[in-house]
Amino acid sequence: MHFVTGGAFNGKRKWVKAFYQLNEKNDYVWISAYEKNGAQMEWKAVDSFQTITVIEGVEQFLYKWSNQTNWREKWHDVFKSWEKWELENPMRKLVVIGTDITKGVVPLDERNRNWRDMTGWCYQDLVSHSKRVDVIWYGINERLK
């Protein structure tokens, strides 16, 4: 598992595509919460033959759960399904892209505060389970793990 984070519009997508040399000829799937209706799509692991799966905008997927009390269960279900998907085949690679939201500023709105907190907890899970972690600022990566 590879977790990539950084600020909004700081080149995370471009960096991942370059790092993994993703193009039309590669065998990969890109699941984006930023695409039309993207945050509404199902993002649990599916049995596929793709070598690389990229999940972009994980914070947007989490936002739709931010007013639910069972969000932690949902997160663990999704997270474990992807972890299992990756471990079932050594050729598979999961890349998760998540934007750093609020940069430490505590939102006034309760739902946004909850979203910020839960995203931080979920990112901690991602970091602890990832073999590699990169922060992208202005198109430049800093490898943390």
N, C-alpha and C positions, 0 to 999 in steps of 0.2 A: 504494500500500500504506500502511496506517495501523497502527502498532503501539501498543497500549495496555497498560500494565503498572501495577503497584501491589501493595499488600499483599492478602492473602486477606480476603475479605468487606469490602472498602473501597469497593464501589459501582461497579466497572468495568462490569459488565453493564448496570446502570441508566444509567450515564453514556453508554455507547455507544448504547443504545436511544434516549435523549433526543437525543443529538448528531445521529444520523442519522434521527431521527423515525421509528423503526421501529415498526410496528404491523401489525395484520392486513391492512391495505389495501396495504401496501408489498410490493414484489417483492424478497424477500431469503431467504437460507438461513442458518440458525444451526446450526453443528456444535459440539457441546459434549462435552468429555471428562468433564464432571461428571454428565451424564445417565446413566441406567442402561445399563451396558455401553458407555458413550461412549468410553472410552479404548481399547476394543477395535475400534472402527469404523475403516474406511479413511478417511483424510483427504487423499488425493491429490486434485488438482483434477479435476473432471469437467466435461464439456461441458454447460453449463446456460445457461438464459436469464436467470437471476437477475442483477439489477443489483449487489446487495451480497451478499457472503458473509462471514460472521463465523465465525472459528475461536476458540473459547473453551477455555482450559485447555491451551494448547500444551505446558506443562510436564508435564502428565499423559500426553499422547501420547508425549513424549520419555522418560518414566520406563520405559515398556515396552521401550525400547531400551538402557537404561542398563547392562545387563550384556552387551551385544553389542559385538564388536570393530568391526563395520561400521556403527555408528550414524551416523558422519559421512557415509557414502555415502547412507544412507537419508534423512538430513536434507536433503542437497543435492538428491536426486531429488524429494522432496516440495516443498521450497522452490522449486525451479526450475519444477515443474509449475504451482504457484500463480502464480508470477511471470509465466510465459508466459500463463496463463489471463487474468490481469488486463491484460496488454499487448495481447492479441489484439483487445480491444474497449475503446475509450476510455470507454464507459459503465459498465464493470465496476469494482468497488471491492472490494478484499480488506482486511478488518479482522481483525487477529490480536490476541487478548487473552492475555497471559501473566502469571501471578502471580509476584511476587518471592518466591523461596523461600529460606529460612534467614536472610535479611537479614544476610548476611556471616558468620554463625556456621558454622564448619566441622563437619559431622556426623562422628561417630565411626565409623559404619558405612561400609565401603568403597563399597557400591553407592550409598548416599545422597550420598557425596562425589563420586562419578563423575557422578551425576545433576545435582548442583548445578553442577559444572564445565561439563558439556555444555550445560546449560540456559543458562548464562551466555554460552557461545560462540555458541549459536544465537540468543540475544537480540541479540548484537552484529551478527550477520548481518542480523537483522530491522531493527535500527536503521539500519544502513548503507544498506539498500535501500528503506526507507520514506520517503515524502514527508512524513509527519507522524508524530510520536511524542508521546504523552501519558502522564504518570504520574498516577494517581488515588489520592489519599489522603483517606479519609473522605468520599468523594463529590465532592471538589473536584479539578479537573484542573490540572495544570501542563504547559504545552506546552514540550517540550524541542527540538522540531524542526518 
